[in-house]
């Protein structure tokens, strides 16, 4: 049989398993399959059952209609969709579909090869995390993850087994004690520099390759922020995330391994069609074409970074808290902006799939923007 799929693709195995199940149950003459645009559309060449084609992401709606026309439970109606078609562009069909149909009829073949995309260039935003070994690198968790973060905790033993990363807890009191030797005005720019110097000493003492900092605790204790310190540490090749976000730190470690820079840890602030506005008060100084100092947005104190990032291709990344998946979304920075009422570094990224992933099922608060297209990791 001539195979129209790419080498290494698992469609053929999925086709065989589906047909074997239908044959064993005596359903070959009582089955209608629904396939969408994309790689899955070729299924009708290899499955000897009646098939119907749907528009992109709408197979569940078509199949629900077919089921209502053929309510006989002796008949089988199923969809065969790629993960991007099912869970990205077609997410609305899952959320609003017939619950019984959704639970019992949908088969999603999650692409095991990242090269599979639709004819319009869409791909699943969540893919299996490729094997990466960081060789026993030590990461410091200075303070615990901030209370408001979604999915920020990580299984330390799993990080060591899967990724070769050793996570070590460091009390934030150690940082505060390190800064206590500074005799100047802690609220000044020099106070921000003192926090950087203290973090650098902690990095050396604990032999760290990266760190994450529960930085908001510094507002009340030191009357300053860690924004400048993290920007400088990242520029030195020491990936450093804020708010104690461990998955973000691991993502930045991966970004540094892929691109040589830690990446811009940021929050999505606005979705306007296919234009996404991201912002944060710190950015690696080796990523920007220029920058100026400002105050931290939420508190109005300390030293934040208002950076300008180069326009052009980027990838939005985030490793999942279970360390088994990663979000990888291609886009283009189309402009920098300076809007009041937002964190200081602000970029607008145009993405072909729009904000569907962020609106329907983001893995966490923070994501990391890295230069270039890093979809094939």
Secondary structure, DSSP 8 states (H G I E B T S, - for coil): ----S-TT-SHHHHHHHHHHHHHHTT-GGGEEEEE-SSGGGGGGGT--SEEEE--TT-HHHHHHHHHHH---TTSEEEEEEEHHIIIIITHHHHHHS-HHHHHHHEEEE--SSTT---TTS---SEEE------TTEEEEEES---TT-SS----HHHHHHHH-EEEEEE-HHHHHHHHTT--S-TTSHHHHHHHHHHHHHHHHHHT-SEEEE-TTHHHHHTSS-SHHHHHHHHHTT-EEEETT-HHHHHHHHHHHHHHSS--EEEEEEEEETTEEEEEES---TTTEEEEEEE--TTTS-S-EEEEEE-SEEEEEEEE-TTSSEEEEEEEEEEEE---TTS-SEEEEEE-TTTTHHHHH--S-SEEEEEES--S--
